[in-house]
Amino acid sequence: GGGTNGDGDDVPAAVALLSGGYAAAVAWAVGYPFDTVKTRIQAARGEGQRSIVTVMRQMAREGKGSFYRGFGLKLLRAVPASAVSFYVYESAKRFLNDVQLPRLPAPGDNAKAALASVTAAHE
């Protein structure tokens, strides 16, 4: 089984896994260039080499591919991890929605019952 959608129908496991994997791939495709620039700024040795302008110029000289260097390895880790996380979330949500919990008394229910028993004893 999988999780549930808004209608309460089961979401097949493959759909949950693919959705999580696809979400990770899209998120990293958008954010990876920014992460690469940040990492290069952090790794730069000299104070003048740590500016965003310097790093961007260096990466522009290296070509557009420098913004996505290592992206395949990132996806090899992130896609399966997100796919499994999304599947586990959907499965846990379905399980918790299916659990029948006992009805807890509403605030004031105990006071009403106590008042009723006192009133009945004095009648």
All heavy atoms as an XYZ file, in Angstrom:
904
protein
N       0.833     -1.196      0.000
C       0.000      0.000      0.000
C       0.851      1.221      0.000
O       2.040      1.200      0.233
N       0.185      2.340     -0.185
C       0.851      3.623     -0.151
C       0.168      4.520      0.840
O      -0.435      4.064      1.792
N       0.208      5.793      0.609
C      -0.451      6.747      1.482
C      -1.849      7.018      0.986
O      -2.440      6.220      0.281
N      -2.389      8.149      1.381
C      -3.713      8.525      0.921
C      -3.645      9.883      0.283
O      -2.801     10.696      0.622
C      -4.723      8.571      2.089
O      -4.262      9.523      3.036
C      -4.890      7.226      2.742
N      -4.554     10.101     -0.653
C      -4.652     11.446     -1.191
C      -5.758     12.167     -0.448
O      -6.314     11.650      0.504
C      -4.867     11.425     -2.718
C      -6.199     10.805     -3.121
O      -7.118     10.697     -2.302
N      -6.302     10.387     -4.362
N      -6.116     13.346     -0.881
C      -7.126     14.129     -0.188
C      -8.488     13.466     -0.145
O      -9.308     13.771      0.717
N      -8.771     12.539     -1.059
C     -10.068     11.875     -1.094
C     -10.104     10.638     -0.217
O     -11.121      9.965     -0.126
C     -10.413     11.458     -2.539
C     -10.498     12.659     -3.472
O     -10.855     13.747     -2.994
O     -10.208     12.497     -4.666
N      -9.003     10.284      0.417
C      -8.950      9.102      1.257
C      -8.637      7.842      0.477
O      -8.609      6.763      1.036
N      -8.403      7.934     -0.830
C      -8.057      6.764     -1.632
C      -6.583      6.438     -1.436
O      -5.769      7.318     -1.207
C      -8.313      7.036     -3.124
C      -9.777      7.326     -3.413
O     -10.638      6.759     -2.702
O     -10.047      8.114     -4.330
N      -6.253      5.145     -1.542
C      -4.856      4.740     -1.430
C      -4.048      5.292     -2.592
O      -4.476      5.250     -3.740
C      -4.730      3.215     -1.435
C      -4.981      2.616     -0.069
O      -5.018      3.377      0.916
O      -5.128      1.395      0.018
N      -2.876      5.823     -2.273
C      -1.917      6.246     -3.287
C      -0.969      5.073     -3.474
O      -0.364      4.616     -2.508
C      -1.141      7.502     -2.836
C      -0.060      7.851     -3.832
C      -2.090      8.665     -2.640
N      -0.857      4.547     -4.691
C       0.049      3.407     -4.892
C       1.479      3.760     -4.466
O       1.915      4.902     -4.578
C      -0.018      3.163     -6.400
C      -1.307      3.777     -6.832
C      -1.537      4.940     -5.909
N       2.189      2.755     -3.978
C       3.556      2.965     -3.506
C       4.428      3.582     -4.594
O       5.228      4.478     -4.322
C       4.147      1.639     -3.031
N       4.259      3.112     -5.828
C       5.081      3.635     -6.923
C       4.845      5.131     -7.123
O       5.794      5.883     -7.388
C       4.791      2.875     -8.215
N       3.607      5.570     -6.968
C       3.295      6.996     -7.137
C       3.952      7.810     -6.020
O       4.538      8.860     -6.279
C       1.766      7.228     -7.173
C       1.436      8.710     -7.130
C       1.158      6.583     -8.403
N       3.872      7.317     -4.791
C       4.500      8.029     -3.673
C       6.012      8.090     -3.854
O       6.626      9.146     -3.653
C       4.141      7.347     -2.351
N       6.623      6.981     -4.247
C       8.074      6.947     -4.443
C       8.506      7.867     -5.579
O       9.463      8.645     -5.442
C       8.543      5.515     -4.710
C       8.483      4.568     -3.510
C       8.617      3.119     -3.973
C       9.567      4.910     -2.507
N       7.795      7.793     -6.703
C       8.137      8.640     -7.851
C       7.915     10.114     -7.546
O       8.705     10.968     -7.962
C       7.343      8.221     -9.084
C       7.765      6.893     -9.703
C       6.784      6.476    -10.801
C       9.171      6.975    -10.259
N       6.866     10.420     -6.802
C       6.590     11.816     -6.447
C       7.704     12.392     -5.587
O       8.161     13.513     -5.813
C       5.254     11.923     -5.708
O       4.194     11.513     -6.528
N       8.136     11.630     -4.589
C       9.227     12.094     -3.738
C      10.523     12.255     -4.500
O      11.242     13.244     -4.320
N      10.826     11.306     -5.359
C      12.048     11.388     -6.160
C      12.029     12.555     -7.127
O      13.022     13.279     -7.282
N      10.880     12.751     -7.780
C      10.746     13.848     -8.738
C      10.858     15.203     -8.028
O      11.525     16.115     -8.516
C       9.414     13.744     -9.480
C       9.224     14.791    -10.539
C       9.924     14.720    -11.737
C       8.365     15.857    -10.337
C       9.767     15.691    -12.705
C       8.193     16.821    -11.303
C       8.893     16.745    -12.490
O       8.732     17.708    -13.444
N      10.231     15.309     -6.862
C      10.298     16.561     -6.101
C      11.744     16.896     -5.737
O      12.164     18.056     -5.840
C       9.438     16.459     -4.847
N      12.505     15.891     -5.330
C      13.913     16.124     -4.984
C      14.705     16.564     -6.206
O      15.512     17.499     -6.129
C      14.524     14.866     -4.387
N      14.486     15.904     -7.329
C      15.229     16.239     -8.546
C      14.948     17.676     -8.983
O      15.871     18.426     -9.330
C      14.883     15.255     -9.659
N      13.686     18.065     -8.951
C      13.321     19.430     -9.360
C      13.893     20.452     -8.380
O      14.453     21.471     -8.788
C      11.789     19.575     -9.491
C      11.385     21.025     -9.682
C      11.277     18.730    -10.648
N      13.748     20.174     -7.087
C      14.252     21.123     -6.083
C      15.757     21.323     -6.216
O      16.253     22.461     -6.168
C      13.900     20.623     -4.679
N      16.502     20.226     -6.386
C      17.949     20.352     -6.522
C      18.343     20.966     -7.858
O      19.349     21.691     -7.938
C      18.643     19.009     -6.299
C      18.847     18.746     -4.841
C      18.217     17.820     -4.073
C      19.729     19.451     -3.974
N      18.654     17.910     -2.783
C      19.591     18.902     -2.687
C      20.623     20.499     -4.154
C      20.307     19.360     -1.589
C      21.341     20.957     -3.058
C      21.182     20.391     -1.796
N      17.585     20.705     -8.916
C      17.902     21.314    -10.214
C      17.812     22.833    -10.135
O      18.613     23.548    -10.743
C      16.961     20.781    -11.295
N      16.866     23.331     -9.361
C      16.706     24.780     -9.200
C      17.760     25.345     -8.251
O      18.362     26.381     -8.525
C      15.282     25.113     -8.684
C      15.160     26.576     -8.310
C      14.240     24.731     -9.725
N      17.986     24.675     -7.137
C      18.842     25.232     -6.100
C      20.317     24.903     -6.191
O      21.139     25.561     -5.546
N      20.681     23.904     -6.982
C      22.073     23.439     -7.008
C      23.084     24.512     -7.423
O      24.142     24.622     -6.792
C      22.212     22.202     -7.896
C      23.490     21.452     -7.641
C      23.629     20.634     -6.526
C      24.577     21.567     -8.500
C      24.804     19.950     -6.266
C      25.754     20.888     -8.259
C      25.861     20.085     -7.142
O      27.028     19.410     -6.887
N      22.801     25.321     -8.453
C      23.784     26.360     -8.811
C      24.077     27.318     -7.647
O      25.224     27.704     -7.428
C      23.131     27.101     -9.987
C      22.200     26.099    -10.573
C      21.688     25.288     -9.415
N      23.051     27.676     -6.892
C      23.252     28.563     -5.744
C      24.085     27.873     -4.669
O      24.943     28.485     -4.037
C      21.900     29.004     -5.163
C      21.055     29.742     -6.149
C      20.019     29.100     -6.803
C      21.298     31.076     -6.434
C      19.233     29.775     -7.719
C      20.518     31.771     -7.351
C      19.484     31.107     -8.001
N      23.830     26.588     -4.472
C      24.591     25.807     -3.492
C      26.053     25.704     -3.909
O      26.959     25.786     -3.076
C      23.966     24.419     -3.343
C      24.509     23.669     -2.142
O      24.379     24.185     -1.015
O      25.068     22.573     -2.344
N      26.291     25.545     -5.212
C      27.657     25.462     -5.732
C      28.407     26.771     -5.496
O      29.559     26.765     -5.051
C      27.642     25.118     -7.233
O      26.945     23.887     -7.414
C      29.042     25.003     -7.798
N      27.752     27.892     -5.775
C      28.380     29.200     -5.547
C      28.687     29.375     -4.065
O      29.790     29.782     -3.682
C      27.486     30.348     -6.067
C      28.022     31.704     -5.633
C      27.367     30.284     -7.584
N      27.743     29.037     -3.196
C      27.943     29.157     -1.751
C      29.136     28.316     -1.293
O      29.979     28.780     -0.523
C      26.683     28.708     -1.006
C      26.857     28.636      0.511
C      25.808     27.766      1.166
C      25.853     26.359      0.726
N      26.462     25.383      1.596
N      29.201     27.090     -1.789
C      30.292     26.195     -1.407
C      31.636     26.750     -1.868
O      32.630     26.695     -1.137
C      30.056     24.793     -1.993
O      28.809     24.305     -1.497
C      31.161     23.834     -1.623
N      31.677     27.289     -3.069
C      32.936     27.854     -3.572
C      33.362     29.078     -2.761
O      34.548     29.283     -2.519
C      32.791     28.231     -5.043
C      32.673     27.040     -5.944
C      33.682     27.147     -7.048
N      33.513     26.078     -8.005
C      33.940     26.148     -9.244
N      34.526     27.239     -9.683
N      33.796     25.131    -10.052
N      32.398     29.898     -2.353
C      32.731     31.068     -1.529
C      33.307     30.597     -0.194
O      34.314     31.129      0.285
C      31.486     31.958     -1.310
C      31.110     32.651     -2.623
C      31.725     32.984     -0.211
C      29.774     33.373     -2.581
N      32.683     29.572      0.391
C      33.158     29.060      1.670
C      34.537     28.416      1.559
O      35.328     28.467      2.498
C      32.158     28.037      2.235
C      30.857     28.657      2.666
C      29.818     27.623      3.043
O      29.874     26.469      2.622
N      28.847     28.031      3.856
N      34.822     27.805      0.422
C      36.090     27.095      0.246
C      37.225     27.998     -0.232
O      38.383     27.583     -0.188
C      35.903     25.950     -0.749
N      36.917     29.215     -0.668
C      37.951     30.122     -1.179
C      38.940     30.457     -0.065
O      38.569     30.661      1.081
C      37.308     31.391     -1.728
N      40.221     30.516     -0.435
C      41.280     30.715      0.571
C      41.494     32.186      0.909
O      41.466     32.567      2.054
C      42.576     30.091      0.089
C      42.473     28.592     -0.065
C      43.847     27.990     -0.345
N      43.734     26.605     -0.746
C      43.683     25.593      0.091
N      43.722     25.815      1.378
N      43.596     24.358     -0.347
N      41.747     32.985     -0.092
C      42.066     34.394      0.143
C      40.813     35.229      0.332
O      39.744     34.906     -0.142
N      40.976     36.334      1.046
C      39.828     37.206      1.315
C      39.239     37.771      0.024
O      38.039     37.856     -0.129
C      40.260     38.348      2.252
C      39.139     39.061      2.940
C      38.255     38.133      3.782
O      38.770     37.203      4.425
O      37.034     38.340      3.773
N      40.082     38.118     -0.943
C      39.597     38.651     -2.215
C      38.910     37.608     -3.070
O      38.113     37.929     -3.942
N      39.221     36.343     -2.833
C      38.620     35.256     -3.611
C      37.272     34.832     -3.052
O      36.597     34.007     -3.633
C      39.555     34.043     -3.623
C      40.878     34.315     -4.289
C      41.838     33.145     -4.118
O      41.650     32.302     -3.253
N      42.859     33.107     -4.951
N      36.866     35.382     -1.910
C      35.651     34.938     -1.252
C      34.423     35.732     -1.677
O      33.320     35.444     -1.215
C      35.808     35.035      0.258
C      36.829     34.061      0.800
C      36.905     34.165      2.288
N      35.649     33.733      2.869
C      35.519     32.678      3.658
N      36.572     31.974      3.971
N      34.360     32.349      4.149
N      34.552     36.724     -2.527
C      33.381     37.513     -2.903
C      32.558     36.755     -3.945
O      33.081     35.970     -4.739
C      33.794     38.882     -3.456
O      34.230     38.771     -4.792
N      31.289     37.027     -3.943
C      30.391     36.358     -4.890
C      30.740     36.752     -6.318
O      30.657     35.917     -7.237
C      28.906     36.655     -4.556
C      28.000     35.745     -5.390
C      28.570     38.115     -4.752
C      26.558     35.742     -4.952
N      31.157     37.995     -6.524
C      31.511     38.457     -7.869
C      32.714     37.677     -8.390
O      32.722     37.207     -9.533
C      31.792     39.977     -7.868
C      32.315     40.444     -9.212
C      30.539     40.742     -7.469
N      33.731     37.496     -7.547
C      34.932     36.760     -7.950
C      34.590     35.311     -8.282
O      35.031     34.775     -9.300
C      35.993     36.804     -6.833
O      36.267     38.167     -6.526
C      37.271     36.113     -7.248
N      33.807     34.687     -7.426
C      33.430     33.291     -7.653
C      32.589     33.158     -8.918
O      32.808     32.247     -9.725
C      32.679     32.726     -6.417
C      32.044     31.394     -6.726
C      33.629     32.607     -5.239
N      31.638     34.047     -9.129
C      30.788     33.988    -10.329
C      31.618     34.184    -11.597
O      31.392     33.494    -12.594
C      29.677     35.042    -10.251
C      28.677     34.802     -9.139
S      27.606     33.399     -9.441
C      26.574     34.051    -10.716
N      32.571     35.084    -11.565
C      33.434     35.297    -12.745
C      34.262     34.046    -13.029
O      34.398     33.631    -14.180
C      34.348     36.500    -12.531
C      33.643     37.815    -12.664
C      34.593     38.980    -12.508
N      33.857     40.233    -12.620
C      34.203     41.343    -12.035
N      35.300     41.408    -11.285
N      33.487     42.440    -12.173
N      34.822     33.452    -11.978
C      35.618     32.245    -12.143
C      34.748     31.128    -12.742
O      35.163     30.428    -13.658
C      36.194     31.802    -10.801
C      36.981     30.512    -10.876
C      37.406     30.025     -9.494
O      37.094     30.635     -8.475
N      38.111     28.919     -9.465
N      33.545     30.965    -12.240
C      32.658     29.907    -12.732
C      32.201     30.191    -14.165
O      32.049     29.261    -14.963
C      31.467     29.729    -11.791
C      31.888     29.145    -10.440
S      30.537     28.967     -9.272
C      29.716     27.523     -9.949
N      32.004     31.445    -14.493
C      31.627     31.804    -15.868
C      32.756     31.450    -16.831
O      32.505     30.975    -17.946
C      31.294     33.293    -15.940
N      34.022     31.673    -16.407
C      35.160     31.305    -17.248
C      35.224     29.788    -17.444
O      35.625     29.302    -18.487
C      36.477     31.805    -16.628
C      36.747     33.274    -16.853
C      38.176     33.657    -16.491
N      38.518     33.363    -15.102
C      38.304     34.187    -14.072
N      37.770     35.363    -14.288
N      38.654     33.836    -12.847
N      34.834     29.029    -16.400
C      34.852     27.563    -16.488
C      33.708     27.010    -17.323
O      33.738     25.853    -17.718
C      34.791     26.971    -15.074
C      36.013     27.271    -14.239
C      35.829     26.828    -12.793
O      34.889     26.047    -12.511
O      36.631     27.262    -11.941
N      32.697     27.808    -17.559
C      31.559     27.368    -18.365
C      30.330     27.072    -17.512
O      30.413     26.929    -16.293
N      29.197     26.991    -18.198
C      27.918     26.770    -17.503
C      27.899     25.467    -16.714
O      27.231     25.352    -15.697
C      26.765     26.775    -18.505
C      26.543     28.113    -19.154
C      25.453     28.030    -20.204
C      25.347     29.344    -20.942
N      24.443     29.268    -22.078
N      28.638     24.486    -17.185
C      28.676     23.194    -16.501
C      29.240     23.271    -15.095
O      28.954     22.406    -14.260
N      30.028     24.312    -14.807
C      30.614     24.422    -13.477
C      29.549     24.641    -12.401
O      29.762     24.303    -11.241
C      31.649     25.551    -13.424
O      31.024     26.812    -13.607
N      28.412     25.184    -12.788
C      27.334     25.399    -11.830
C      26.667     24.086    -11.424
O      25.997     24.013    -10.398
C      26.277     26.361    -12.394
C      26.759     27.782    -12.472
C      27.358     28.266    -13.620
C      26.629     28.625    -11.378
C      27.807     29.570    -13.686
C      27.068     29.935    -11.432
C      27.668     30.409    -12.591
N      26.811     23.062    -12.257
C      26.185     21.757    -11.993
C      27.211     20.643    -11.784
O      26.848     19.478    -11.819
C      25.221     21.397    -13.127
C      23.919     22.158    -13.025
C      23.736     23.345    -13.711
C      22.894     21.687    -12.210
C      22.554     24.049    -13.593
C      21.704     22.382    -12.094
C      21.544     23.567    -12.789
O      20.363     24.255    -12.670
N      28.477     20.997    -11.540
C      29.486     19.972    -11.296
C      29.124     19.202    -10.023
O      28.846     19.780     -8.987
C      30.863     20.610    -11.148
C      31.973     19.571    -11.067
C      33.350     20.169    -11.263
N      33.476     20.626    -12.646
C      33.878     21.858    -12.990
N      34.193     22.734    -12.068
N      33.973     22.196    -14.253
N      29.065     17.889    -10.125
C      28.698     17.055     -8.985
C      27.204     16.835     -8.824
O      26.764     16.186     -7.883
N      26.415     17.374     -9.751
C      24.956     17.287     -9.659
C      24.470     15.839     -9.724
O      23.555     15.454     -8.988
C      24.318     18.119    -10.781
C      22.826     18.188    -10.732
C      22.182     18.735     -9.636
C      22.062     17.732    -11.790
C      20.795     18.820     -9.588
C      20.681     17.802    -11.753
C      20.045     18.353    -10.652
N      25.087     15.028    -10.562
C      24.683     13.623    -10.682
C      24.843     12.884     -9.367
O      23.959     12.105     -8.968
N      25.946     13.122     -8.677
C      26.164     12.483     -7.379
C      25.149     12.967     -6.351
O      24.677     12.187     -5.520
C      27.587     12.746     -6.886
C      28.690     12.052     -7.681
C      30.063     12.498     -7.194
C      28.548     10.553     -7.595
N      24.824     14.240     -6.408
C      23.814     14.782     -5.495
C      22.479     14.088     -5.725
O      21.784     13.714     -4.784
C      23.675     16.296     -5.694
C      22.542     16.935     -4.927
C      22.657     16.748     -3.432
C      23.618     17.717     -2.844
N      23.677     17.607     -1.363
N      22.108     13.888     -6.993
C      20.840     13.221     -7.307
C      20.861     11.756     -6.886
O      19.826     11.225     -6.449
C      20.516     13.335     -8.795
C      20.125     14.718     -9.292
C      19.785     14.664    -10.778
C      18.981     15.301     -8.501
N      22.016     11.094     -7.011
C      22.113      9.692     -6.584
C      21.811      9.527     -5.102
O      21.323      8.482     -4.667
C      23.506      9.132     -6.883
C      23.759      8.727     -8.327
C      25.218      8.297     -8.496
C      22.828      7.603     -8.752
N      22.096     10.543     -4.331
C      21.804     10.489     -2.904
C      20.415     11.043     -2.595
O      19.646     10.452     -1.844
C      22.836     11.283     -2.114
C      22.642     11.195     -0.608
C      23.472     12.208      0.157
N      23.022     13.573     -0.030
C      21.996     14.127      0.620
N      21.293     13.427      1.454
N      21.681     15.384      0.410
N      20.077     12.193     -3.170
C      18.861     12.917     -2.787
C      17.579     12.271     -3.309
O      16.579     12.240     -2.599
C      18.942     14.366     -3.278
N      17.602     11.755     -4.534
C      16.374     11.200     -5.111
C      15.887      9.972     -4.341
O      14.731      9.928     -3.916
C      16.540     10.922     -6.623
C      15.400     10.095     -7.170
C      16.647     12.250     -7.374
N      16.730      8.966     -4.105
C      16.232      7.821     -3.326
C      15.828      8.209     -1.899
O      14.821      7.712     -1.386
C      17.407      6.843     -3.305
C      18.292      7.266     -4.418
C      18.083      8.730     -4.607
N      16.603      9.081     -1.269
C      16.282      9.476      0.109
C      14.932     10.180      0.175
O      14.115      9.898      1.052
C      17.378     10.384      0.661
N      14.671     11.077     -0.758
C      13.389     11.786     -0.770
C      12.243     10.871     -1.176
O      11.136     11.002     -0.657
C      13.450     12.995     -1.708
O      14.333     13.958     -1.178
N      12.509      9.951     -2.085
C      11.469      9.005     -2.494
C      11.025      8.168     -1.301
O       9.826      8.025     -1.035
C      11.987      8.111     -3.623
N      11.987      7.639     -0.562
C      11.658      6.815      0.599
C      10.995      7.661      1.681
O      10.014      7.230      2.302
C      12.921      6.101      1.130
C      12.662      5.446      2.476
C      13.400      5.072      0.116
N      11.505      8.857      1.917
C      10.910      9.736      2.931
C       9.453     10.050      2.602
O       8.584     10.016      3.482
C      11.683     11.045      3.040
O      12.971     10.815      3.531
N       9.163     10.338      1.342
C       7.799     10.665      0.937
C       6.898      9.443      1.096
O       5.768      9.546      1.587
C       7.793     11.156     -0.515
C       6.516     11.833     -0.915
C       6.260     13.135     -0.538
C       5.565     11.169     -1.668
C       5.081     13.762     -0.905
C       4.389     11.778     -2.039
C       4.139     13.079     -1.655
N       7.396      8.277      0.726
C       6.619      7.043      0.865
C       6.325      6.755      2.336
O       5.195      6.427      2.701
C       7.358      5.869      0.232
C       6.700      4.549      0.520
C       5.528      4.192     -0.120
C       7.229      3.676      1.463
C       4.892      2.986      0.162
C       6.610      2.469      1.750
C       5.444      2.138      1.100
O       4.818      0.963      1.384
N       7.334      6.889      3.196
C       7.143      6.627      4.628
C       6.150      7.630      5.219
O       5.273      7.263      6.005
C       8.492      6.660      5.379
C       8.296      6.675      6.889
C       9.348      5.476      4.958
N       6.261      8.890      4.820
C       5.321      9.910      5.296
C       3.892      9.545      4.899
O       2.980      9.571      5.727
C       5.695     11.285      4.734
C       4.613     12.314      4.941
C       4.476     12.965      6.163
C       3.707     12.609      3.925
C       3.480     13.897      6.362
C       2.697     13.537      4.127
C       2.589     14.169      5.337
O       1.593     15.084      5.543
N       3.694      9.209      3.632
C       2.351      8.860      3.155
C       1.820      7.612      3.853
O       0.650      7.542      4.210
C       2.350      8.663      1.636
C       2.482      9.948      0.848
C       1.277     10.848      0.987
O       0.132     10.343      1.040
O       1.466     12.073      1.052
N       2.678      6.623      4.067
C       2.262      5.396      4.748
C       1.903      5.664      6.197
O       0.900      5.151      6.709
C       3.370      4.346      4.671
O       3.611      3.992      3.328
N       2.714      6.468      6.876
C       2.431      6.805      8.275
C       1.146      7.607      8.388
O       0.340      7.379      9.307
C       3.599      7.581      8.874
N       0.935      8.510      7.449
C      -0.291      9.308      7.460
C      -1.513      8.410      7.303
O      -2.498      8.552      8.032
C      -0.242     10.357      6.346
C      -1.423     11.319      6.357
C      -1.242     12.445      5.367
C      -1.517     11.945      3.979
N      -1.606     13.014      2.976
N      -1.430      7.456      6.383
C      -2.548      6.529      6.179
C      -2.789      5.689      7.428
O      -3.915      5.515      7.873
C      -2.308      5.615      4.983
C      -3.554      4.742      4.695
C      -3.300      3.656      3.690
N      -2.542      2.604      4.363
C      -1.471      2.022      3.857
N      -1.020      2.364      2.679
N      -0.841      1.088      4.515
N      -1.707      5.177      7.998
C      -1.826      4.359      9.205
C      -2.481      5.146     10.339
O      -3.398      4.661     10.995
C      -0.447      3.855      9.643
C      -0.471      3.147     10.965
C      -0.939      1.840     11.051
C      -0.047      3.788     12.113
C      -0.973      1.186     12.270
C      -0.077      3.141     13.330
C      -0.544      1.835     13.417
N      -2.020      6.362     10.562
C      -2.560      7.168     11.657
C      -4.008      7.580     11.403
O      -4.787      7.695     12.351
C      -1.682      8.395     11.895
C      -0.285      8.075     12.443
C       0.575      9.325     12.484
C      -0.373      7.425     13.813
N      -4.363      7.782     10.138
C      -5.762      8.099      9.816
C      -6.675      6.899     10.045
O      -7.849      7.062     10.347
C      -5.903      8.580      8.368
C      -5.442      9.997      8.191
O      -5.434     10.782      9.132
N      -5.052     10.345      6.984
N      -6.132      5.690      9.902
C      -6.928      4.467     10.065
C      -7.044      4.015     11.516
O      -7.891      3.185     11.835
C      -6.326      3.325      9.235
C      -6.487      3.554      7.743
O      -7.279      4.431      7.354
O      -5.791      2.861      6.970
N      -6.201      4.531     12.394
C      -6.222      4.113     13.795
C      -7.497      4.641     14.447
O      -7.820      5.820     14.334
C      -4.976      4.632     14.547
C      -5.097      4.385     16.038
C      -3.727      3.982     14.001
N      -8.212      3.746     15.127
C      -9.420      4.129     15.836
C      -9.057      4.440     17.291
O      -8.791      3.535     18.071
C     -10.457      3.002     15.781
C     -10.922      2.672     14.387
C     -11.689      3.834     13.758
O     -12.470      4.498     14.423
N     -11.442      4.079     12.485
N      -9.044      5.708     17.633
C      -8.726      6.109     18.996
C     -10.012      6.248     19.797
O     -11.052      6.620     19.258
C      -7.972      7.445     18.993
C      -6.614      7.438     18.304
C      -6.040      8.843     18.266
C      -5.660      6.500     19.026
N      -9.961      5.961     21.094
C     -11.163      6.160     21.911
C     -11.497      7.641     21.996
O     -10.607      8.489     21.929
C     -10.757      5.602     23.278
C      -9.271      5.632     23.295
C      -8.831      5.478     21.868
N     -12.764      7.933     22.106
C     -13.210      9.329     22.209
C     -12.793      9.876     23.560
O     -13.075      9.281     24.595
C     -14.722      9.418     22.059
C     -15.230     10.848     22.071
C     -16.761     10.877     22.153
N     -17.257     12.181     22.496
C     -17.251     12.717     23.711
N     -16.724     12.068     24.723
N     -17.745     13.913     23.939
N     -12.084     10.968     23.562
C     -11.686     11.614     24.799
C     -12.793     12.560     25.235
O     -13.465     13.161     24.390
C     -10.378     12.380     24.596
C      -9.160     11.522     24.236
C      -7.962     12.408     23.944
C      -8.843     10.550     25.351
N     -13.006     12.709     26.524
C     -14.057     13.632     26.969
C     -13.700     15.058     26.588
O     -12.533     15.450     26.624
C     -14.085     13.451     28.484
C     -12.800     12.790     28.842
C     -12.324     12.055     27.626
N     -14.711     15.798     26.205
C     -14.508     17.202     25.870
C     -14.283     17.980     27.155
O     -14.729     17.558     28.226
C     -15.727     17.741     25.123
N     -13.595     19.100     27.081
C     -13.412     19.907     28.292
C     -14.780     20.242     28.894
O     -15.701     20.641     28.189
C     -12.708     21.167     27.786
C     -12.059     20.759     26.516
C     -12.936     19.682     25.938
N     -14.920     20.028     30.168
C     -16.185     20.323     30.838
C     -17.093     19.122     30.993
O     -18.056     19.160     31.752
N     -16.829     18.005     30.251
C     -17.674     16.815     30.357
C     -17.652     16.257     31.775
O     -18.688     15.864     32.308
C     -17.231     15.722     29.378
C     -17.753     15.952     27.969
O     -18.507     16.932     27.774
O     -17.409     15.162     27.078
N     -16.478     16.220     32.401
C     -16.373     15.690     33.764
C     -17.147     16.570     34.746
O     -17.795     16.069     35.661
C     -14.919     15.567     34.202
C     -14.202     14.460     33.444
O     -14.831     13.540     32.941
N     -12.888     14.569     33.363
N     -17.077     17.869     34.549
C     -17.793     18.779     35.433
C     -19.308     18.587     35.280
O     -20.043     18.597     36.262
C     -17.402     20.219     35.139
N     -19.761     18.398     34.027
C     -21.190     18.182     33.793
C     -21.658     16.893     34.456
O     -22.716     16.846     35.076
C     -21.478     18.132     32.291
C     -21.315     19.448     31.588
C     -21.526     19.270     30.088
C     -21.122     20.516     29.340
N     -21.158     20.307     27.889
N     -20.857     15.841     34.362
C     -21.219     14.541     34.966
C     -21.240     14.665     36.487
O     -22.159     14.140     37.133
C     -20.236     13.467     34.525
N     -20.274     15.370     37.059
C     -20.236     15.530     38.499
C     -21.421     16.343     38.973
O     -22.072     16.011     39.976
C     -18.926     16.199     38.913
N     -21.752     17.401     38.255
C     -22.901     18.243     38.612
C     -24.199     17.447     38.519
O     -25.063     17.552     39.402
C     -22.942     19.492     37.715
C     -24.055     20.490     38.009
C     -23.911     21.013     39.433
C     -24.007     21.632     37.009
N     -24.311     16.613     37.488
C     -25.520     15.807     37.317
C     -25.659     14.806     38.458
O     -26.766     14.577     38.972
C     -25.492     15.092     35.975
N     -24.552     14.198     38.896
C     -24.636     13.209     39.973
C     -24.976     13.881     41.300
O     -25.724     13.338     42.112
C     -23.359     12.407     40.088
O     -22.302     13.238     40.517
N     -24.448     15.067     41.545
C     -24.758     15.807     42.773
C     -26.221     16.224     42.757
O     -26.940     16.092     43.756
C     -23.827     17.029     42.935
C     -24.289     17.940     44.056
C     -22.399     16.581     43.155
N     -26.677     16.710     41.624
C     -28.067     17.147     41.499
C     -29.016     15.976     41.687
O     -30.029     16.076     42.385
C     -28.306     17.816     40.115
O     -27.346     18.852     39.949
C     -29.695     18.378     40.001
N     -28.689     14.815     41.090
C     -29.544     13.633     41.210
C     -29.574     13.130     42.650
O     -30.607     12.631     43.108
C     -29.039     12.535     40.276
N     -28.491     13.232     43.394
C     -28.443     12.768     44.778
C     -29.294     13.629     45.692
O     -29.772     13.158     46.709
C     -26.993     12.745     45.258
N     -29.516     14.882     45.321
C     -30.280     15.790     46.171
C     -31.727     15.888     45.751
O     -32.478     16.664     46.316
C     -29.621     17.172     46.164
C     -28.361     17.206     46.975
N     -27.183     16.687     46.517
C     -28.102     17.664     48.220
C     -26.246     16.830     47.411
N     -26.777     17.437     48.467
N     -32.170     15.139     44.820
C     -33.558     15.208     44.374
C     -34.422     14.252     45.104
O     -34.165     13.316     45.697
C     -33.681     14.955     42.871
C     -33.134     16.109     42.079
C     -33.265     15.875     40.568
O     -33.712     14.804     40.134
O     -32.910     16.768     39.843
